[in-house]
Amino acid sequence: MTYDEIINYIEGLPPFVPVKREDGRPLFDLETVTELAARLDNPQDRLKAVHIAGTNGKGSTAEFLSEIMISSGYKTGLFTSPYLKCIREQTKINSEIISKQDFTEVFSDVIEKAEEMKAEGMKAPSEFEMDVCASFLYFAKCKCNIVIIEAGLGGEFDATNIISDPLLCIFTQISRDHMSVLGESLSEIAGVKAGIIKPGCDCLTVKQESEASAVLEKRAWDRGARLKEATEPEEVRSDLSGVSFIREICGEDAKATLNVTGSYQALNASLAIDAALILKQDGYPGVTADTIKKGLLNVKRPGRFEVICKDPVIIADGAHNVGGVKALLEGLKQIFPGNYNAGKGFVFVAGVLADKEYDEMIDLVTPHAFKVFTVTPGNVRAMPAKALAEVFEEHGGDAAPVEEVSLAIDKAKQTATEKGMPVVVFGSLYYMGSLKGEM
């Protein structure tokens, strides 16, 4: 198959729409992806992997750790999702996106096995299951020293969880999201995330709410795994140029600097530091204080508190759940305290998926919104812009639906310039990738 034929094949696959069980929750299992991987000679079993689950911060933590390991001299694979513009963004080695040629080679193998399964009357693999297997096959063929894997949805039944013997399992902040899939309570959600813990493995987590923490501790105990709580960053400083914080690195207090914005990134970076230090003791002696600090500086996170314009200031953040919106608002409070504390100090562009906790997200945002322009993200699960504007109005906001993202940005820029306010674009990663093209 050619590259274009593969892209057409992928685009022709059914969109992700969870299948409901009798109790109303979707049914997931690892049977299909396990079969697909087996037909590819189980590339995941040839990987030295770090597996990351959580609700918010997974991708950032994965990027921070990947760059640290690269700076430490190790050939490092990285799998993250979703992508912003191109499917190949999900798969990298040493920060380089998989080439069209390599993508074509591994995905052709994956599609061949997927078609064999369909011909034999088996369930067809989903796009994500094929993405995972193609990436694992690529990492194995390239003989990576280590790979960093971000779980997609949940953990226990996520396709990435065919990794059977991870070097380390990491948990970022766990909060309420994808509740129709993962469960209504925080303990249910944490239980699904905790499914990545394997017998006897090392585990690392940020400080969690007590309900989630209890679940992780019990799962680790039951599986004979070692669970450690990560170091919290101190003296966090954030502005439009980046973030800095203080913490112990290799036995000494040190200042870490990030070239990404958003104060919440300090927690993700500190988690990655602890992960690197665990790996240092587990066969990766090249990790040092200098390589850690160098790696952190190399990270860029498009669509995550990204400053895409400075006149007026426009910040794009893929915050798409309650935890993400709280972190976004905390970042805005630190950088724009006058606008935040005065209330109604920001112009928002918002687009959300209909299966999110949009009511609570809107309730958090509305007190700080002078004006909201709503859009419809490019996804079958998207809430229409008009319906979203109506919800904002119900919460006391001033909102207007806009048909095109480009027009919404133009209207937001005009209003922000007139009022001297920043523009904040949020609600879904599914339209973040198009923003720079709309500027």
DRENDO-1510 file (C-alpha; in Angstrom, 1 decimal, always signed):
<recs>
REC; n; res; u; v; w
REC; 1; MET; +0.0; +0.0; +0.0 .
REC; 2; THR; +1.1; +3.6; -0.6 .
REC; 3; TYR; +1.0; +6.2; +2.1 .
REC; 4; ASP; -2.0; +7.9; +0.6 .
REC; 5; GLU; -3.8; +4.6; +0.4 .
REC; 6; ILE; -3.2; +4.0; +4.0 .
REC; 7; ILE; -4.5; +7.4; +5.0 .
REC; 8; ASN; -7.6; +6.8; +3.0 .
REC; 9; TYR; -8.0; +3.4; +4.6 .
REC; 10; ILE; -7.7; +5.0; +8.1 .
REC; 11; GLU; -10.1; +7.8; +7.2 .
REC; 12; GLY; -12.6; +5.2; +6.1 .
REC; 13; LEU; -12.7; +3.4; +9.4 .
REC; 14; PRO; -15.8; +3.8; +11.6 .
REC; 15; PRO; -15.5; +6.8; +14.0 .
REC; 16; PHE; -15.0; +6.1; +17.7 .
REC; 17; VAL; -18.5; +5.8; +19.2 .
REC; 18; PRO; -18.6; +3.7; +22.5 .
REC; 19; VAL; -20.8; +0.6; +22.3 .
REC; 20; LYS; -23.2; +0.6; +25.2 .
REC; 21; ARG; -23.7; -2.4; +27.5 .
REC; 22; GLU; -27.0; -3.2; +29.3 .
REC; 23; ASP; -25.9; -1.2; +32.3 .
REC; 24; GLY; -25.3; +1.8; +30.0 .
REC; 25; ARG; -21.5; +1.8; +30.0 .
REC; 26; PRO; -19.3; +0.9; +27.0 .
REC; 27; LEU; -17.8; -2.5; +26.6 .
REC; 28; PHE; -14.0; -2.6; +26.0 .
REC; 29; ASP; -11.6; -5.5; +26.1 .
REC; 30; LEU; -8.1; -6.4; +24.9 .
REC; 31; GLU; -9.0; -9.4; +22.9 .
REC; 32; THR; -8.8; -7.8; +19.4 .
REC; 33; VAL; -5.6; -5.8; +20.0 .
REC; 34; THR; -4.0; -8.8; +21.6 .
REC; 35; GLU; -4.8; -10.9; +18.6 .
REC; 36; LEU; -3.5; -8.2; +16.2 .
REC; 37; ALA; -0.3; -7.9; +18.2 .
REC; 38; ALA; +0.2; -11.7; +18.2 .
REC; 39; ARG; +0.0; -11.8; +14.4 .
REC; 40; LEU; +2.7; -9.1; +14.3 .
REC; 41; ASP; +4.9; -11.3; +16.6 .
REC; 42; ASN; +4.1; -9.3; +19.7 .
REC; 43; PRO; +6.4; -6.3; +19.3 .
REC; 44; GLN; +5.4; -5.0; +22.7 .
REC; 45; ASP; +7.3; -7.8; +24.4 .
REC; 46; ARG; +10.5; -6.5; +22.8 .
REC; 47; LEU; +10.1; -3.1; +24.3 .
REC; 48; LYS; +11.4; -1.5; +27.6 .
REC; 49; ALA; +8.4; +0.6; +28.3 .
REC; 50; VAL; +7.2; +3.3; +30.7 .
REC; 51; HIS; +3.4; +3.3; +30.8 .
REC; 52; ILE; +1.5; +6.5; +31.7 .
REC; 53; ALA; -2.1; +6.8; +32.7 .
REC; 54; GLY; -4.2; +9.5; +34.3 .
REC; 55; THR; -6.8; +12.1; +33.4 .
REC; 56; ASN; -4.8; +15.3; +32.7 .
REC; 57; GLY; -1.1; +15.8; +32.1 .
REC; 58; LYS; -0.3; +12.4; +30.5 .
REC; 59; GLY; +1.0; +13.8; +27.3 .
REC; 60; SER; +3.1; +16.5; +28.9 .
REC; 61; THR; +4.6; +14.1; +31.4 .
REC; 62; ALA; +5.4; +11.7; +28.6 .
REC; 63; GLU; +7.1; +14.5; +26.5 .
REC; 64; PHE; +9.1; +15.7; +29.5 .
REC; 65; LEU; +10.3; +12.2; +30.3 .
REC; 66; SER; +11.1; +11.5; +26.7 .
REC; 67; GLU; +13.2; +14.6; +26.3 .
REC; 68; ILE; +15.1; +13.8; +29.5 .
REC; 69; MET; +15.9; +10.3; +28.3 .
REC; 70; ILE; +17.0; +11.6; +24.9 .
REC; 71; SER; +19.3; +14.2; +26.6 .
REC; 72; SER; +20.7; +11.4; +28.7 .
REC; 73; GLY; +21.8; +9.6; +25.6 .
REC; 74; TYR; +19.1; +7.0; +25.1 .
REC; 75; LYS; +17.2; +6.2; +21.9 .
REC; 76; THR; +13.7; +7.0; +23.0 .
REC; 77; GLY; +10.4; +6.1; +21.5 .
REC; 78; LEU; +7.3; +8.1; +22.3 .
REC; 79; PHE; +3.6; +7.3; +21.7 .
REC; 80; THR; +1.0; +9.9; +22.6 .
REC; 81; SER; -2.6; +10.6; +21.5 .
REC; 82; PRO; -4.6; +12.3; +20.1 .
REC; 83; TYR; -2.7; +14.0; +17.3 .
REC; 84; LEU; -3.4; +17.7; +16.3 .
REC; 85; LYS; -2.9; +17.7; +12.6 .
REC; 86; CYS; -1.3; +14.4; +11.3 .
REC; 87; ILE; -1.6; +10.9; +12.6 .
REC; 88; ARG; +2.2; +10.4; +12.4 .
REC; 89; GLU; +2.6; +12.9; +15.3 .
REC; 90; GLN; +1.6; +10.1; +17.7 .
REC; 91; THR; +4.8; +8.2; +17.0 .
REC; 92; LYS; +8.3; +9.6; +17.5 .
REC; 93; ILE; +11.8; +8.4; +18.1 .
REC; 94; ASN; +14.2; +11.0; +19.6 .
REC; 95; SER; +11.6; +13.7; +19.0 .
REC; 96; GLU; +11.4; +12.9; +15.3 .
REC; 97; ILE; +8.0; +12.1; +13.9 .
REC; 98; ILE; +7.9; +8.8; +12.1 .
REC; 99; SER; +8.6; +9.3; +8.4 .
REC; 100; LYS; +6.0; +8.6; +5.7 .
REC; 101; GLN; +8.1; +5.7; +4.5 .
REC; 102; ASP; +8.4; +4.1; +7.9 .
REC; 103; PHE; +4.8; +4.7; +8.6 .
REC; 104; THR; +3.8; +3.1; +5.3 .
REC; 105; GLU; +5.9; +0.1; +6.0 .
REC; 106; VAL; +4.7; -0.7; +9.5 .
REC; 107; PHE; +1.0; +0.3; +8.9 .
REC; 108; SER; +0.9; -1.9; +5.8 .
REC; 109; ASP; +1.8; -4.9; +7.9 .
REC; 110; VAL; -0.8; -3.9; +10.5 .
REC; 111; ILE; -3.5; -3.5; +7.9 .
REC; 112; GLU; -2.6; -6.8; +6.3 .
REC; 113; LYS; -3.1; -8.6; +9.7 .
REC; 114; ALA; -6.3; -6.6; +10.4 .
REC; 115; GLU; -7.8; -7.7; +7.1 .
REC; 116; GLU; -6.9; -11.3; +7.8 .
REC; 117; MET; -8.8; -11.1; +11.1 .
REC; 118; LYS; -11.8; -9.6; +9.3 .
REC; 119; ALA; -11.7; -12.4; +6.7 .
REC; 120; GLU; -11.7; -15.0; +9.4 .
REC; 121; GLY; -14.8; -13.5; +10.9 .
REC; 122; MET; -13.1; -11.8; +13.9 .
REC; 123; LYS; -13.8; -8.4; +15.2 .
REC; 124; ALA; -12.1; -5.7; +13.1 .
REC; 125; PRO; -9.4; -3.7; +15.0 .
REC; 126; SER; -10.2; -0.1; +15.6 .
REC; 127; GLU; -8.0; +2.8; +14.4 .
REC; 128; PHE; -6.5; +3.2; +17.8 .
REC; 129; GLU; -5.7; -0.5; +18.2 .
REC; 130; MET; -3.9; -0.3; +14.8 .
REC; 131; ASP; -2.1; +2.9; +15.8 .
REC; 132; VAL; -0.8; +1.2; +18.9 .
REC; 133; CYS; +0.4; -1.9; +17.2 .
REC; 134; ALA; +2.0; +0.1; +14.4 .
REC; 135; SER; +3.9; +2.2; +16.8 .
REC; 136; PHE; +5.0; -0.7; +18.9 .
REC; 137; LEU; +6.2; -2.5; +15.7 .
REC; 138; TYR; +8.2; +0.6; +14.7 .
REC; 139; PHE; +9.8; +1.0; +18.1 .
REC; 140; ALA; +10.8; -2.7; +18.2 .
REC; 141; LYS; +12.2; -2.6; +14.6 .
REC; 142; CYS; +14.3; +0.5; +15.5 .
REC; 143; LYS; +15.6; -1.1; +18.7 .
REC; 144; CYS; +14.8; +1.8; +21.0 .
REC; 145; ASN; +16.5; +1.8; +24.4 .
REC; 146; ILE; +13.3; +2.9; +26.1 .
REC; 147; VAL; +9.8; +3.8; +25.0 .
REC; 148; ILE; +7.3; +6.1; +26.7 .
REC; 149; ILE; +3.7; +5.1; +26.2 .
REC; 150; GLU; +0.7; +7.3; +27.0 .
REC; 151; ALA; -2.5; +5.4; +27.6 .
REC; 152; GLY; -5.4; +6.5; +25.5 .
REC; 153; LEU; -8.7; +6.0; +27.3 .
REC; 154; GLY; -8.6; +4.6; +30.9 .
REC; 155; GLY; -5.9; +2.0; +31.4 .
REC; 156; GLU; -7.1; -1.5; +32.1 .
REC; 157; PHE; -8.8; -2.1; +28.8 .
REC; 158; ASP; -6.9; +0.6; +26.8 .
REC; 159; ALA; -5.1; -0.9; +23.8 .
REC; 160; THR; -1.7; +0.2; +25.1 .
REC; 161; ASN; -2.2; -2.1; +28.1 .
REC; 162; ILE; -0.9; -5.1; +26.1 .
REC; 163; ILE; +2.4; -4.1; +27.7 .
REC; 164; SER; +2.9; -6.9; +30.1 .
REC; 165; ASP; +6.1; -6.0; +31.9 .
REC; 166; PRO; +6.7; -2.2; +32.1 .
REC; 167; LEU; +9.8; -0.7; +33.6 .
REC; 168; LEU; +7.6; +1.9; +35.4 .
REC; 169; CYS; +3.9; +2.8; +35.6 .
REC; 170; ILE; +3.1; +6.5; +36.1 .
REC; 171; PHE; -0.1; +8.2; +37.2 .
REC; 172; THR; -0.8; +11.8; +36.5 .
REC; 173; GLN; -3.8; +13.6; +38.1 .
REC; 174; ILE; -6.9; +11.4; +38.1 .
REC; 175; SER; -10.2; +13.2; +37.9 .
REC; 176; ARG; -13.7; +12.8; +36.5 .
REC; 177; ASP; -13.7; +12.4; +32.7 .
REC; 178; HIS; -15.1; +9.9; +30.2 .
REC; 179; MET; -17.5; +8.8; +32.9 .
REC; 180; SER; -19.8; +7.0; +30.4 .
REC; 181; VAL; -16.8; +4.8; +29.7 .
REC; 182; LEU; -14.8; +4.6; +33.0 .
REC; 183; GLY; -17.5; +5.0; +35.7 .
REC; 184; GLU; -19.3; +7.7; +37.6 .
REC; 185; SER; -17.2; +7.8; +40.8 .
REC; 186; LEU; -13.6; +8.8; +41.2 .
REC; 187; SER; -12.8; +5.4; +42.7 .
REC; 188; GLU; -14.3; +3.6; +39.7 .
REC; 189; ILE; -12.3; +5.8; +37.3 .
REC; 190; ALA; -9.1; +5.3; +39.4 .
REC; 191; GLY; -9.7; +1.6; +39.4 .
REC; 192; VAL; -9.7; +1.5; +35.6 .
REC; 193; LYS; -6.6; +3.7; +35.5 .
REC; 194; ALA; -4.9; +1.4; +38.0 .
REC; 195; GLY; -5.3; -1.5; +35.6 .
REC; 196; ILE; -1.9; -0.7; +34.1 .
REC; 197; ILE; -0.2; -1.8; +37.3 .
REC; 198; LYS; +1.6; -5.1; +36.7 .
REC; 199; PRO; +2.9; -7.6; +39.3 .
REC; 200; GLY; +6.1; -6.4; +41.0 .
REC; 201; CYS; +6.5; -3.2; +38.9 .
REC; 202; ASP; +7.6; +0.2; +40.1 .
REC; 203; CYS; +4.8; +2.8; +40.2 .
REC; 204; LEU; +4.9; +6.6; +40.6 .
REC; 205; THR; +2.0; +8.9; +41.1 .
REC; 206; VAL; +1.3; +12.6; +41.8 .
REC; 207; LYS; -0.6; +13.3; +45.0 .
REC; 208; GLN; -4.1; +12.2; +44.3 .
REC; 209; GLU; -7.5; +12.9; +46.0 .
REC; 210; SER; -7.9; +10.4; +48.8 .
REC; 211; GLU; -10.5; +8.4; +47.0 .
REC; 212; ALA; -8.2; +7.8; +44.0 .
REC; 213; SER; -5.1; +7.4; +46.2 .
REC; 214; ALA; -6.7; +4.5; +48.1 .
REC; 215; VAL; -7.5; +2.7; +44.9 .
REC; 216; LEU; -4.0; +3.0; +43.6 .
REC; 217; GLU; -2.5; +1.9; +46.9 .
REC; 218; LYS; -4.7; -1.2; +47.1 .
REC; 219; ARG; -4.0; -2.2; +43.5 .
REC; 220; ALA; -0.3; -1.8; +44.0 .
REC; 221; TRP; -0.4; -3.9; +47.3 .
REC; 222; ASP; -2.5; -6.6; +45.7 .
REC; 223; ARG; +0.0; -7.0; +42.8 .
REC; 224; GLY; +3.1; -6.7; +44.9 .
REC; 225; ALA; +4.0; -3.4; +43.1 .
REC; 226; ARG; +6.0; -0.5; +44.6 .
REC; 227; LEU; +4.0; +2.7; +44.6 .
REC; 228; LYS; +5.8; +6.0; +45.3 .
REC; 229; GLU; +4.4; +9.6; +45.5 .
REC; 230; ALA; +6.2; +12.1; +43.4 .
REC; 231; THR; +7.9; +15.2; +44.7 .
REC; 232; GLU; +5.8; +18.4; +44.5 .
REC; 233; PRO; +7.4; +21.4; +42.9 .
REC; 234; GLU; +8.0; +24.5; +45.0 .
REC; 235; GLU; +8.3; +28.2; +44.3 .
REC; 236; VAL; +6.5; +27.8; +41.0 .
REC; 237; ARG; +6.7; +30.9; +38.7 .
REC; 238; SER; +4.9; +31.3; +35.4 .
REC; 239; ASP; +4.6; +33.9; +32.7 .
REC; 240; LEU; +4.1; +34.1; +29.0 .
REC; 241; SER; +7.7; +32.9; +28.4 .
REC; 242; GLY; +7.6; +29.8; +30.5 .
REC; 243; VAL; +7.6; +28.2; +33.9 .
REC; 244; SER; +10.2; +27.7; +36.6 .
REC; 245; PHE; +10.2; +25.8; +39.9 .
REC; 246; ILE; +12.5; +24.5; +42.7 .
REC; 247; ARG; +12.9; +20.9; +43.7 .
REC; 248; GLU; +15.6; +18.4; +44.7 .
REC; 249; ILE; +17.4; +16.8; +41.7 .
REC; 250; CYS; +20.2; +14.2; +42.3 .
REC; 251; GLY; +20.5; +15.2; +46.0 .
REC; 252; GLU; +20.6; +19.0; +45.6 .
REC; 253; ASP; +18.0; +21.7; +45.4 .
REC; 254; ALA; +17.9; +22.9; +41.8 .
REC; 255; LYS; +15.9; +25.3; +39.7 .
REC; 256; ALA; +14.2; +23.8; +36.7 .
REC; 257; THR; +13.0; +25.9; +33.8 .
REC; 258; LEU; +10.5; +25.1; +31.2 .
REC; 259; ASN; +9.9; +26.6; +27.7 .
REC; 260; VAL; +6.1; +25.9; +28.0 .
REC; 261; THR; +3.5; +28.1; +29.7 .
REC; 262; GLY; +0.9; +27.1; +32.3 .
REC; 263; SER; +1.8; +26.8; +35.9 .
REC; 264; TYR; +0.3; +23.2; +36.0 .
REC; 265; GLN; +3.2; +22.1; +33.8 .
REC; 266; ALA; +5.5; +22.3; +36.9 .
REC; 267; LEU; +3.7; +19.3; +38.4 .
REC; 268; ASN; +4.0; +17.3; +35.2 .
REC; 269; ALA; +7.7; +18.1; +34.9 .
REC; 270; SER; +8.4; +17.3; +38.5 .
REC; 271; LEU; +6.7; +13.9; +38.0 .
REC; 272; ALA; +8.9; +13.3; +35.0 .
REC; 273; ILE; +12.0; +14.1; +37.0 .
REC; 274; ASP; +11.1; +11.5; +39.6 .
REC; 275; ALA; +10.4; +9.0; +36.9 .
REC; 276; ALA; +13.9; +9.7; +35.3 .
REC; 277; LEU; +15.5; +9.3; +38.7 .
REC; 278; ILE; +13.8; +5.9; +39.2 .
REC; 279; LEU; +15.0; +4.8; +35.7 .
REC; 280; LYS; +18.5; +6.0; +36.6 .
REC; 281; GLN; +18.6; +3.4; +39.4 .
REC; 282; ASP; +17.1; +0.8; +37.1 .
REC; 283; GLY; +19.7; +0.6; +34.3 .
REC; 284; TYR; +19.9; +4.1; +32.8 .
REC; 285; PRO; +22.9; +5.7; +34.5 .
REC; 286; GLY; +23.2; +8.4; +31.9 .
REC; 287; VAL; +20.5; +10.4; +33.6 .
REC; 288; THR; +22.1; +13.3; +35.5 .
REC; 289; ALA; +20.9; +16.6; +36.9 .
REC; 290; ASP; +22.3; +18.4; +33.8 .
REC; 291; THR; +20.5; +16.0; +31.4 .
REC; 292; ILE; +17.3; +16.4; +33.3 .
REC; 293; LYS; +17.4; +20.2; +33.1 .
REC; 294; LYS; +18.4; +20.1; +29.5 .
REC; 295; GLY; +15.6; +17.7; +28.6 .
REC; 296; LEU; +12.9; +19.8; +30.3 .
REC; 297; LEU; +14.0; +22.9; +28.3 .
REC; 298; ASN; +13.5; +21.0; +25.0 .
REC; 299; VAL; +9.8; +20.3; +25.4 .
REC; 300; LYS; +7.1; +22.2; +23.4 .
REC; 301; ARG; +3.5; +21.4; +23.9 .
REC; 302; PRO; +1.3; +22.6; +21.1 .
REC; 303; GLY; -2.3; +23.2; +22.2 .
REC; 304; ARG; -1.5; +23.1; +25.9 .
REC; 305; PHE; -1.5; +26.7; +27.3 .
REC; 306; GLU; +0.2; +27.6; +24.1 .
REC; 307; VAL; +0.7; +31.3; +23.3 .
REC; 308; ILE; -0.2; +31.5; +19.6 .
REC; 309; CYS; -0.4; +35.3; +19.4 .
REC; 310; LYS; +0.9; +38.2; +21.5 .
REC; 311; ASP; -1.1; +41.2; +20.1 .
REC; 312; PRO; -3.6; +40.5; +21.4 .
REC; 313; VAL; -2.5; +37.6; +23.6 .
REC; 314; ILE; -4.2; +34.4; +22.5 .
REC; 315; ILE; -3.7; +31.3; +24.5 .
REC; 316; ALA; -4.8; +27.9; +23.1 .
REC; 317; ASP; -5.4; +25.1; +25.7 .
REC; 318; GLY; -7.0; +21.7; +25.0 .
REC; 319; ALA; -8.6; +21.6; +28.4 .
REC; 320; HIS; -11.6; +19.4; +27.9 .
REC; 321; ASN; -12.7; +18.2; +31.3 .
REC; 322; VAL; -13.3; +19.8; +34.7 .
REC; 323; GLY; -9.7; +19.1; +36.0 .
REC; 324; GLY; -8.2; +20.6; +32.8 .
REC; 325; VAL; -10.4; +23.7; +33.1 .
REC; 326; LYS; -9.4; +24.2; +36.7 .
REC; 327; ALA; -5.7; +23.9; +35.8 .
REC; 328; LEU; -6.2; +26.4; +32.9 .
REC; 329; LEU; -7.9; +28.9; +35.2 .
REC; 330; GLU; -5.1; +28.6; +37.7 .
REC; 331; GLY; -2.6; +29.3; +35.0 .
REC; 332; LEU; -4.6; +32.4; +33.9 .
REC; 333; LYS; -4.8; +33.6; +37.5 .
REC; 334; GLN; -1.0; +33.5; +37.9 .
REC; 335; ILE; -0.2; +35.2; +34.6 .
REC; 336; PHE; -3.1; +37.6; +34.4 .
REC; 337; PRO; -4.1; +38.3; +38.1 .
REC; 338; GLY; -5.8; +41.6; +37.3 .
REC; 339; ASN; -8.1; +40.1; +34.6 .
REC; 340; TYR; -8.8; +37.1; +36.8 .
REC; 341; ASN; -9.5; +38.8; +40.1 .
REC; 342; ALA; -11.6; +41.5; +38.4 .
REC; 343; GLY; -13.9; +38.9; +36.9 .
REC; 344; LYS; -15.2; +39.0; +33.3 .
REC; 345; GLY; -11.6; +39.7; +32.2 .
REC; 346; PHE; -11.2; +37.3; +29.3 .
REC; 347; VAL; -12.6; +36.6; +25.9 .
REC; 348; PHE; -13.1; +32.9; +25.3 .
REC; 349; VAL; -13.5; +30.7; +22.3 .
REC; 350; ALA; -15.1; +27.4; +23.3 .
REC; 351; GLY; -15.9; +24.1; +21.6 .
REC; 352; VAL; -16.7; +20.9; +23.5 .
REC; 353; LEU; -17.7; +17.3; +22.9 .
REC; 354; ALA; -21.2; +16.5; +24.0 .
REC; 355; ASP; -20.2; +13.6; +26.3 .
REC; 356; LYS; -18.1; +15.8; +28.5 .
REC; 357; GLU; -19.1; +17.5; +31.8 .
REC; 358; TYR; -19.7; +20.7; +30.0 .
REC; 359; ASP; -22.1; +22.1; +32.5 .
REC; 360; GLU; -19.5; +22.2; +35.3 .
REC; 361; MET; -16.8; +23.4; +32.9 .
REC; 362; ILE; -19.0; +26.3; +31.8 .
REC; 363; ASP; -19.9; +27.0; +35.4 .
REC; 364; LEU; -16.2; +27.5; +36.1 .
REC; 365; VAL; -15.4; +29.6; +33.1 .
REC; 366; THR; -18.4; +31.9; +33.0 .
REC; 367; PRO; -17.5; +34.2; +36.0 .
REC; 368; HIS; -14.3; +35.1; +34.1 .
REC; 369; ALA; -15.8; +35.5; +30.6 .
REC; 370; PHE; -16.5; +38.9; +29.2 .
REC; 371; LYS; -17.7; +37.3; +26.0 .
REC; 372; VAL; -17.7; +33.7; +24.7 .
REC; 373; PHE; -17.7; +32.7; +21.0 .
REC; 374; THR; -18.7; +29.1; +20.6 .
REC; 375; VAL; -17.7; +26.7; +17.8 .
REC; 376; THR; -18.3; +23.1; +16.8 .
REC; 377; PRO; -15.2; +20.9; +17.0 .
REC; 378; GLY; -14.6; +18.5; +14.1 .
REC; 379; ASN; -15.7; +15.3; +15.7 .
REC; 380; VAL; -18.9; +13.2; +15.5 .
REC; 381; ARG; -19.4; +13.7; +19.3 .
REC; 382; ALA; -19.1; +17.5; +19.1 .
REC; 383; MET; -21.8; +19.7; +20.7 .
REC; 384; PRO; -23.1; +22.2; +18.2 .
REC; 385; ALA; -22.0; +25.7; +18.7 .
REC; 386; LYS; -25.6; +27.0; +19.0 .
REC; 387; ALA; -26.4; +24.5; +21.8 .
REC; 388; LEU; -23.2; +25.3; +23.6 .
REC; 389; ALA; -23.9; +29.1; +23.4 .
REC; 390; GLU; -27.3; +28.4; +25.0 .
REC; 391; VAL; -25.7; +26.6; +27.9 .
REC; 392; PHE; -23.3; +29.5; +28.5 .
REC; 393; GLU; -26.3; +31.9; +28.5 .
REC; 394; GLU; -28.1; +29.6; +31.0 .
REC; 395; HIS; -25.1; +30.0; +33.3 .
REC; 396; GLY; -25.3; +33.8; +33.0 .
REC; 397; GLY; -22.7; +34.2; +30.3 .
REC; 398; ASP; -22.7; +36.4; +27.1 .
REC; 399; ALA; -22.2; +33.9; +24.3 .
REC; 400; ALA; -22.6; +33.8; +20.5 .
REC; 401; PRO; -22.3; +30.8; +18.2 .
REC; 402; VAL; -20.0; +31.1; +15.2 .
REC; 403; GLU; -20.0; +28.8; +12.2 .
REC; 404; GLU; -16.3; +28.7; +11.5 .
REC; 405; VAL; -13.3; +28.6; +13.9 .
REC; 406; SER; -11.5; +31.2; +11.8 .
REC; 407; LEU; -14.4; +33.6; +12.1 .
REC; 408; ALA; -14.6; +33.0; +15.9 .
REC; 409; ILE; -10.9; +33.8; +16.3 .
REC; 410; ASP; -11.4; +37.0; +14.3 .
REC; 411; LYS; -14.4; +38.1; +16.4 .
REC; 412; ALA; -12.5; +37.2; +19.6 .
REC; 413; LYS; -9.4; +39.2; +18.5 .
REC; 414; GLN; -11.5; +42.2; +17.7 .
REC; 415; THR; -13.3; +42.2; +21.0 .
REC; 416; ALA; -10.0; +41.5; +23.0 .
REC; 417; THR; -8.3; +44.4; +21.2 .
REC; 418; GLU; -11.1; +46.8; +22.0 .
REC; 419; LYS; -11.3; +45.8; +25.7 .
REC; 420; GLY; -7.6; +45.1; +26.3 .
REC; 421; MET; -8.2; +41.4; +27.3 .
REC; 422; PRO; -6.5; +38.1; +26.5 .
REC; 423; VAL; -8.2; +35.5; +24.3 .
REC; 424; VAL; -8.4; +32.0; +25.6 .
REC; 425; VAL; -9.3; +29.1; +23.3 .
REC; 426; PHE; -10.3; +25.9; +25.0 .
REC; 427; GLY; -12.7; +22.9; +25.2 .
REC; 428; SER; -11.3; +20.2; +22.9 .
REC; 429; LEU; -8.0; +19.2; +21.4 .
REC; 430; TYR; -10.0; +18.3; +18.2 .
REC; 431; TYR; -9.8; +21.8; +16.9 .
REC; 432; MET; -6.5; +23.0; +18.4 .
REC; 433; GLY; -4.5; +21.8; +15.5 .
REC; 434; SER; -6.2; +24.2; +13.1 .
REC; 435; LEU; -5.7; +27.3; +15.1 .
REC; 436; LYS; -2.4; +28.5; +13.8 .
REC; 437; GLY; -3.7; +28.2; +10.3 .
REC; 438; GLU; -6.6; +30.4; +11.3 .
REC; 439; MET; -4.3; +33.2; +12.6 .
</recs>
